[in-house]
Amino acid sequence: MTETKVCLNCKRTDEQVPLLHLTFKNETQYICPQCLPTLIHKTHLLAEKLPGIELNQNSTE
């Protein structure tokens, strides 16, 4: 049986949207292109979904 691939943020599957493969702390995760900017620019919004992620507060926002 194959693993169901879902976006770590919006939970859509690879049957619904293209997914990008990523690894973090040796765990495989997937994220869709629509949610990728959240991972890049608003990482703090994904902190609960990626435990242990570094929250860099050196933002210019």
VEXZA-966015 format. One record per residue: residue number from 1; residue in one letter; x, y, z of N, C-alpha, C in turn. Coordinates in steps of 0.05 Angstrom, whole numbers, plus 5000, padded with zeros to 4 digits. Atoms other than C-alpha are relative to their C-alpha. Last residue first. Example, Ala and Ser with C-alpha at 12.3 -4.5 7.8 and 13.67 -1.06 7.14 Angstrom:
+-----+---------+------+------+------+------+------+------+------+------+------+
! num ! residuo !   nx !   ny !   nz !  cax !  cay !  caz !   cx !   cy !   cz !
+-----+---------+------+------+------+------+------+------+------+------+------+
!   2 !       S ! 4984 ! 4976 ! 4999 ! 5273 ! 4979 ! 5143 ! 4985 ! 5022 ! 5014 !
!   1 !       A ! 5018 ! 4976 ! 5000 ! 5246 ! 4910 ! 5156 ! 5018 ! 5024 ! 5000 !
+-----+---------+------+------+------+------+------+------+------+------+------+
% end
This chain:
+-----+---------+------+------+------+------+------+------+------+------+------+
! num ! residuo !   nx !   ny !   nz !  cax !  cay !  caz !   cx !   cy !   cz !
+-----+---------+------+------+------+------+------+------+------+------+------+
!  61 !       E ! 5028 ! 4993 ! 5000 ! 5174 ! 5859 ! 5172 ! 4993 ! 5014 ! 5026 !
!  60 !       T ! 5002 ! 4971 ! 5003 ! 5249 ! 5861 ! 5166 ! 4972 ! 5010 ! 5001 !
!  59 !       S ! 5016 ! 4992 ! 5023 ! 5256 ! 5791 ! 5194 ! 4999 ! 5031 ! 4999 !
!  58 !       N ! 4985 ! 4978 ! 5012 ! 5311 ! 5773 ! 5243 ! 4987 ! 5010 ! 4975 !
!  57 !       Q ! 5014 ! 4975 ! 4994 ! 5262 ! 5731 ! 5285 ! 5015 ! 5025 ! 4988 !
!  56 !       N ! 4981 ! 4978 ! 5002 ! 5286 ! 5665 ! 5256 ! 4984 ! 5027 ! 5003 !
!  55 !       L ! 5016 ! 4977 ! 5006 ! 5240 ! 5610 ! 5280 ! 5019 ! 5025 ! 5001 !
!  54 !       E ! 4988 ! 4975 ! 4990 ! 5282 ! 5548 ! 5275 ! 4982 ! 5023 ! 4992 !
!  53 !       I ! 4991 ! 4982 ! 5020 ! 5238 ! 5487 ! 5263 ! 5010 ! 5026 ! 5012 !
!  52 !       G ! 4972 ! 4996 ! 4999 ! 5235 ! 5439 ! 5321 ! 5011 ! 5018 ! 4979 !
!  51 !       P ! 4988 ! 4996 ! 4974 ! 5165 ! 5414 ! 5309 ! 5030 ! 5002 ! 4998 !
!  50 !       L ! 4972 ! 5007 ! 5003 ! 5143 ! 5422 ! 5236 ! 5014 ! 5004 ! 5026 !
!  49 !       K ! 5000 ! 5022 ! 5019 ! 5067 ! 5424 ! 5238 ! 5028 ! 4989 ! 4994 !
!  48 !       E ! 5013 ! 5023 ! 4988 ! 5065 ! 5465 ! 5302 ! 5000 ! 4976 ! 4981 !
!  47 !       A ! 4984 ! 5010 ! 4978 ! 5116 ! 5514 ! 5274 ! 4988 ! 4975 ! 5013 !
!  46 !       L ! 4997 ! 5029 ! 5003 ! 5079 ! 5522 ! 5208 ! 5015 ! 4987 ! 5023 !
!  45 !       L ! 5027 ! 5011 ! 5003 ! 5052 ! 5592 ! 5220 ! 5001 ! 4970 ! 4997 !
!  44 !       H ! 5012 ! 5002 ! 4973 ! 5121 ! 5612 ! 5248 ! 4972 ! 4988 ! 4998 !
!  43 !       T ! 4994 ! 5026 ! 4988 ! 5150 ! 5598 ! 5179 ! 4986 ! 4995 ! 5027 !
!  42 !       K ! 5015 ! 5000 ! 4974 ! 5116 ! 5658 ! 5150 ! 5003 ! 4973 ! 5014 !
!  41 !       H ! 5002 ! 4973 ! 4988 ! 5161 ! 5677 ! 5091 ! 4986 ! 5001 ! 5027 !
!  40 !       I ! 4977 ! 4982 ! 5004 ! 5189 ! 5612 ! 5063 ! 4997 ! 5025 ! 5016 !
!  39 !       L ! 4975 ! 5012 ! 4990 ! 5141 ! 5560 ! 5090 ! 5023 ! 5019 ! 4998 !
!  38 !       T ! 5003 ! 5001 ! 4971 ! 5082 ! 5606 ! 5079 ! 5024 ! 4988 ! 5012 !
!  37 !       P ! 4992 ! 4973 ! 4989 ! 5107 ! 5620 ! 5008 ! 4996 ! 5001 ! 5031 !
!  36 !       L ! 4971 ! 4996 ! 4998 ! 5105 ! 5544 ! 4996 ! 5008 ! 5028 ! 5010 !
!  35 !       C ! 4992 ! 4997 ! 4972 ! 5030 ! 5539 ! 5013 ! 5030 ! 5004 ! 5002 !
!  34 !       Q ! 5015 ! 4978 ! 4988 ! 5005 ! 5551 ! 4942 ! 5009 ! 5005 ! 5028 !
!  33 !       P ! 4990 ! 4974 ! 5008 ! 5060 ! 5508 ! 4912 ! 4986 ! 5024 ! 5012 !
!  32 !       C ! 5010 ! 4992 ! 5026 ! 5037 ! 5448 ! 4953 ! 5012 ! 5028 ! 4993 !
!  31 !       I ! 5013 ! 4974 ! 4999 ! 5078 ! 5420 ! 5010 ! 4992 ! 5008 ! 4972 !
!  30 !       Y ! 5008 ! 4989 ! 5026 ! 5101 ! 5350 ! 5025 ! 4987 ! 5027 ! 5004 !
!  29 !       Q ! 5024 ! 4983 ! 4999 ! 5139 ! 5321 ! 5084 ! 4994 ! 5008 ! 4971 !
!  28 !       T ! 5010 ! 4991 ! 5025 ! 5190 ! 5265 ! 5092 ! 4974 ! 5016 ! 5004 !
!  27 !       E ! 5028 ! 5007 ! 5006 ! 5223 ! 5261 ! 5159 ! 4991 ! 5011 ! 4974 !
!  26 !       N ! 5002 ! 5027 ! 5011 ! 5299 ! 5260 ! 5169 ! 4971 ! 4990 ! 4996 !
!  25 !       K ! 4994 ! 5018 ! 4978 ! 5296 ! 5323 ! 5212 ! 4996 ! 4971 ! 4992 !
!  24 !       F ! 4992 ! 4984 ! 4977 ! 5262 ! 5360 ! 5155 ! 5004 ! 4980 ! 5023 !
!  23 !       T ! 4993 ! 5016 ! 4976 ! 5253 ! 5331 ! 5086 ! 5008 ! 5020 ! 5021 !
!  22 !       L ! 4979 ! 4988 ! 4984 ! 5217 ! 5362 ! 5027 ! 5006 ! 4981 ! 5023 !
!  21 !       H ! 4989 ! 5017 ! 4980 ! 5176 ! 5337 ! 4968 ! 5021 ! 5016 ! 5016 !
!  20 !       L ! 4971 ! 4999 ! 5000 ! 5135 ! 5387 ! 4928 ! 5009 ! 4983 ! 5024 !
!  19 !       L ! 4986 ! 4997 ! 4974 ! 5063 ! 5371 ! 4915 ! 5030 ! 4999 ! 4996 !
!  18 !       P ! 4972 ! 5009 ! 5000 ! 5021 ! 5382 ! 4853 ! 5012 ! 5004 ! 5028 !
!  17 !       V ! 4981 ! 4979 ! 5008 ! 4947 ! 5392 ! 4870 ! 5028 ! 4987 ! 4997 !
!  16 !       Q ! 5013 ! 4973 ! 5003 ! 4884 ! 5350 ! 4879 ! 5019 ! 5021 ! 4990 !
!  15 !       E ! 5021 ! 5003 ! 5019 ! 4908 ! 5278 ! 4871 ! 4986 ! 5026 ! 4993 !
!  14 !       D ! 4988 ! 4998 ! 5026 ! 4972 ! 5297 ! 4905 ! 4981 ! 4993 ! 4978 !
!  13 !       T ! 4984 ! 5023 ! 5008 ! 4930 ! 5308 ! 4967 ! 5013 ! 5005 ! 4972 !
!  12 !       R ! 5008 ! 5010 ! 5026 ! 4906 ! 5372 ! 4999 ! 5019 ! 4978 ! 4991 !
!  11 !       K ! 5009 ! 5028 ! 4999 ! 4922 ! 5377 ! 5074 ! 4988 ! 4990 ! 4973 !
!  10 !       C ! 5028 ! 4999 ! 5008 ! 4928 ! 5454 ! 5073 ! 4987 ! 4972 ! 4998 !
!   9 !       N ! 5015 ! 4977 ! 4991 ! 4993 ! 5459 ! 5112 ! 4970 ! 4998 ! 4994 !
!   8 !       L ! 4999 ! 4998 ! 4971 ! 5031 ! 5393 ! 5110 ! 4984 ! 5024 ! 5010 !
!   7 !       C ! 4987 ! 4975 ! 4993 ! 5007 ! 5382 ! 5038 ! 5000 ! 5003 ! 5031 !
!   6 !       V ! 5017 ! 4977 ! 4995 ! 4986 ! 5309 ! 5031 ! 5017 ! 5025 ! 5007 !
!   5 !       K ! 4984 ! 4976 ! 4999 ! 5018 ! 5246 ! 5003 ! 4981 ! 5024 ! 5002 !
!   4 !       T ! 5016 ! 4977 ! 5010 ! 4981 ! 5183 ! 5020 ! 5017 ! 5025 ! 5003 !
!   3 !       E ! 5005 ! 4978 ! 4982 ! 5033 ! 5128 ! 5028 ! 4983 ! 5022 ! 4987 !
!   2 !       T ! 4984 ! 4977 ! 5002 ! 5027 ! 5068 ! 4982 ! 4992 ! 5022 ! 5021 !
!   1 !       M ! 5017 ! 4976 ! 5000 ! 5000 ! 5000 ! 5000 ! 5018 ! 5025 ! 5000 !
+-----+---------+------+------+------+------+------+------+------+------+------+
% end
